[in-house]
Amino acid sequence: MLIELNRHALIKIISAMSPHYEIMDHPLIKGSIDGSYGRWSWDVNFEDLTDEQLVTILALLTGAVR
């Protein structure tokens, strides 16, 4: 399946996801877990990242790359 996303849609998808424990030490995965709610809070301005970096983050989050 091929899905085309614009940059804005890709950022929305990534920002709605939480990383699994195994990739939390990756340099592109920046954020923290909010202790009171147990939710991931991204600490990165996705607009400052390149398209390639965004695709890499999505691949990490989906398990397509480790």
C-alpha positions in Angstrom: 0.0 0.0 0.0 1.3 3.4 -0.9 0.0 6.5 1.1 1.2 10.0 0.3 1.3 12.4 3.2 2.2 16.1 3.2 4.6 17.4 5.8 1.8 18.7 8.1 -0.1 15.4 8.1 3.1 13.5 8.9 3.9 15.8 11.8 0.3 15.3 13.2 0.6 11.5 13.0 4.0 11.5 14.7 3.0 13.9 17.5 0.0 11.7 18.3 2.2 8.7 18.8 4.3 7.5 21.8 7.6 5.7 21.4 8.1 2.3 22.9 10.8 1.8 25.5 13.4 0.3 23.1 13.7 3.5 21.1 13.5 6.1 23.8 17.3 6.5 23.7 17.4 7.3 20.0 18.7 10.8 19.3 15.6 11.8 17.4 13.2 10.6 20.1 13.0 13.6 22.5 10.5 13.9 25.2 9.4 12.5 28.5 6.6 10.5 30.2 4.2 12.6 32.2 4.1 10.8 35.6 0.7 12.0 36.6 -1.0 10.7 33.4 1.6 8.3 32.0 1.4 10.0 28.6 4.4 10.8 26.4 5.1 14.5 25.9 7.3 15.3 22.9 10.1 17.9 23.5 11.0 18.7 19.9 9.9 21.2 17.3 9.0 19.0 14.4 9.0 22.0 12.1 12.7 22.3 12.6 13.4 18.7 11.4 14.0 17.6 7.9 11.6 15.4 5.9 14.1 12.6 6.2 14.3 12.9 10.0 10.5 12.9 10.2 10.3 9.7 8.1 12.9 8.1 10.3 11.0 9.0 13.5 7.8 7.5 11.9 9.7 4.4 11.0 11.1 4.0 14.5 7.6 4.5 16.0 6.0 1.9 13.8 8.8 -0.6 14.2 9.8 -0.5 10.5 13.4 0.3 11.6 15.3 -0.2 14.8 
